[in-house]
Amino acid sequence: MLRIEKICEERGVQAMIAKKTGINKPAVSRIVRGLEPPYPKRGRAIAEAVGWDGDWRELFESDGDGGEVA
């Protein structure tokens, strides 16, 4: 599971991410599930929206629980 996917699952924040970033909800869902690459602009915006302090790319890596790496 990607770190961002885990955060969204725990906090239920996909709609908030969409609203704060201007990325439409279906795209946020695809990005969070690792089905669409975050690309730098979107990745940074999503990281900022969820309050991620590290490198934005780390947010889209596996959380170590056997998930896929985007």
C-alpha positions, -999 to 999 in steps of 0.1 A, spaced: 0 0 0 13 34 -9 18 59 20 -7 83 5 -33 55 1 -29 46 38 -32 82 49 -64 86 28 -78 54 42 -71 64 78 -83 100 75 -108 98 46 -93 129 29 -96 123 -9 -124 149 -13 -103 174 8 -73 167 -14 -93 173 -45 -107 206 -31 -74 219 -19 -54 210 -50 -80 215 -78 -73 179 -90 -106 162 -98 -118 135 -75 -114 106 -100 -78 116 -107 -70 119 -70 -84 84 -65 -63 70 -94 -31 87 -80 -38 76 -45 -42 40 -56 -10 41 -77 -29 38 -110 -18 72 -123 16 88 -117 15 118 -94 39 139 -116 58 166 -98 32 194 -98 3 171 -86 25 152 -62 37 184 -45 2 197 -42 -11 165 -27 18 163 -2 10 199 8 -27 192 11 -21 163 36 6 181 55 34 158 44 68 171 57 91 149 38 100 147 1 68 145 -18 80 114 -37 82 95 -5 44 99 -1 40 78 -32 63 49 -21 52 17 -4 46 20 33 65 -13 38 34 -35 43 38 -53 10 23 -26 -12 33 -16 -47 58 12 -53 45 38 -78 
